[in-house]
Structures are given as structure tokens and as C-alpha cells.
Amino acid sequence: MDKAEFVAKQLHHLAPGRRAKDVVSAVRMIDNFRTVNPSPAFIQGELTKTLSRNAPFTQLEFIEQAVAKLSTRS
């Protein structure tokens, strides 16, 4: 299990009703964007270019927790 899958399992409760593979995909996107700029606002802006603003993956709480958990798994 890679770090995106591990973090996605921990955050799946923040995206109820979403498939596990969608959560993993979102965490991978967040991981890629955080290497450019770890700011949650920057990541949110990048995510909303391809995902709905209403998606749980584009909410600051989800992004902040993903960044924090990805940082500790690096």
C-alpha cells in the first residue's frame, strides 16, 4: 500500500458515499500539488480546475488533513 492509499483510508470518512478509488485519486492529486506549493488554498484552486467546488475532496478540511498526513508519511 502506497502513502496515498494509506492516507485515503484515514480520510475516507470525510468523503462519505465516495468510492475508495476516488478518494485515493484525490489524495494522489493533492500529493502532487503539495510538492509545488503546500498551501491548502493553492491546492484547492488547482483541484477545482478539474473537480467540482462542492466535491468533498476540494474542501479545505479534507485538503488540510491530507497534506498533514502525507507530510508525516514522506
C-alpha positions in Angstrom: 0.0 0.0 0.0 1.5 3.3 -1.0 1.2 6.5 1.0 -1.8 7.8 -1.0 -3.8 4.7 -0.3 -2.9 4.8 3.4 -3.9 8.4 3.8 -7.1 7.8 1.7 -8.2 5.1 4.1 -7.7 7.5 7.0 -9.7 10.3 5.2 -12.5 8.3 3.6 -14.9 9.3 6.4 -14.6 12.9 5.1 -16.0 11.8 1.8 -19.0 9.6 2.6 -20.6 7.9 -0.3 -17.5 8.2 -2.5 -15.7 5.2 -3.8 -12.4 4.3 -2.2 -10.5 4.6 -5.5 -11.9 8.2 -6.0 -10.5 9.1 -2.5 -7.2 7.6 -3.4 -7.1 9.5 -6.7 -7.9 12.8 -4.9 -5.2 12.2 -2.3 -2.7 11.5 -5.2 -3.7 14.8 -6.8 -3.2 16.6 -3.5 0.2 15.0 -3.0 1.3 16.1 -6.5 0.1 19.7 -5.9 1.6 19.9 -2.4 5.1 19.3 -3.9 4.6 22.5 -6.0 3.1 24.6 -3.2 1.8 23.1 0.1 -0.7 25.9 0.7 -4.2 24.4 1.1 -5.6 27.4 -0.7 -3.3 26.8 -3.7 -4.2 23.1 -3.7 -7.9 23.9 -3.5 -7.5 26.2 -6.5 -5.8 23.5 -8.6 -8.3 20.9 -7.6 -11.3 23.0 -8.6 -9.9 23.3 -12.1 -10.9 19.6 -12.6 -13.2 18.8 -9.7 -16.5 20.4 -8.6 -16.2 23.0 -5.8 -18.8 21.0 -4.0 -16.8 17.8 -4.0 -15.6 16.7 -0.6 -12.1 16.5 -2.0 -12.0 20.2 -2.7 -13.0 21.2 0.9 -10.2 22.8 3.0 -10.7 20.4 5.8 -10.1 17.4 3.6 -7.1 19.1 1.9 -5.5 20.3 5.2 -5.8 16.8 6.7 -4.5 15.1 3.6 -1.4 17.5 3.5 -0.7 16.9 7.1 -1.0 13.1 6.9 1.0 13.0 3.6 3.8 15.1 5.2 4.1 12.7 8.1 4.3 9.7 5.7 7.0 11.2 3.5 
